[in-house]
């Protein structure tokens, strides 16, 4: 898939073998981590230019705008790249549930730890 992503941004990204970068999605205001998704260059370009969180769906093998069918949209407040260029942090205003299960966050199942 071709992309309109700014070449300066594109050259900073370290993608996996499938051409994807993980995107940690965090709720603006609370700082709660909502989900982890994947972006290719075009998903990142659309996210940056439209303000709507757009990801690459590995199961559907196509671009996916969060909330397009469910109404549980993510309006992007900011996008940051980590120091290695291999992870994105997307800060959003979440409408409805972020998780496909209906939970606000995908991280609702705690695991026990041993001190």
Rosetta blueprint (number, residue, H / E / L):
1 X L
2 X L
3 X L
4 X L
5 X L
6 X L
7 X H
8 X H
9 X H
10 X H
11 X L
12 X L
13 X L
14 X L
15 X L
16 X L
17 X L
18 X L
19 X L
20 X L
21 X E
22 X E
23 X E
24 X E
25 X E
26 X E
27 X E
28 X L
29 X L
30 X L
31 X L
32 X L
33 X E
34 X E
35 X E
36 X E
37 X E
38 X E
39 X E
40 X L
41 X H
42 X H
43 X H
44 X H
45 X H
46 X H
47 X H
48 X H
49 X H
50 X H
51 X L
52 X E
53 X L
54 X E
55 X E
56 X E
57 X E
58 X L
59 X L
60 X L
61 X L
62 X E
63 X E
64 X E
65 X E
66 X L
67 X L
68 X L
69 X L
70 X L
71 X L
72 X L
73 X L
74 X E
75 X E
76 X E
77 X E
78 X E
79 X E
80 X E
81 X E
82 X L
83 X L
84 X L
85 X L
86 X L
87 X E
88 X E
89 X E
90 X E
91 X E
92 X E
93 X E
94 X E
95 X L
96 X L
97 X L
98 X L
99 X L
100 X L
101 X L
102 X L
103 X L
104 X L
105 X L
106 X L
107 X L
108 X L
109 X L
110 X L
111 X L
112 X L
113 X L
114 X L
115 X L
